[in-house]
Amino acid sequence: DNSQDNFERNKVDVFGIETIDIGKIQRISIGHDNSGFGASWFLDKVVITSQKTNEQYFFLCGDWLEGSTNRRDLVSSDKDGNPSLPLITYQIETITGDRRGAGTDANVHIVLYGTGGDSGVRGLDGPGNLFERKQTDTFGFKTVDLGEIQKIRIGHDNSGLGAAWF
């Protein structure tokens, strides 16, 4: 956060972050909270410069961050315009059980864990009434190739009346 009017059209915003040495940065996760009128944001790229080594990392996006796709995982490149790892789309299917009260109105999220890393927490949201009794819902999101999927963690925020989910 700074005193500027951040994230406006055709602007470059600069932020400083103090941290311990984290080494080579391979990927970042960036997004926004969808709040406010016209919350869509076209992100061209993120450039991170190490003040210690003067090394630059380029994270190319060139896409809108909006609605249910308000977050992106971006992979590092050592050159502007040349991403080093491909982004792939993962498809998630949830099947809610066939029991009275099986559905939920809570906000459901998932993390995929693979041999090449994890997806970070991803909200499973979309149009319509999701996670209802005996219903299959399908979601997709892009992230770096995680390799062979080893496990998932799925859960919800316990919001809403009768938030349990079967």
Disulfide bonds with the S-S distance in Angstrom:
none
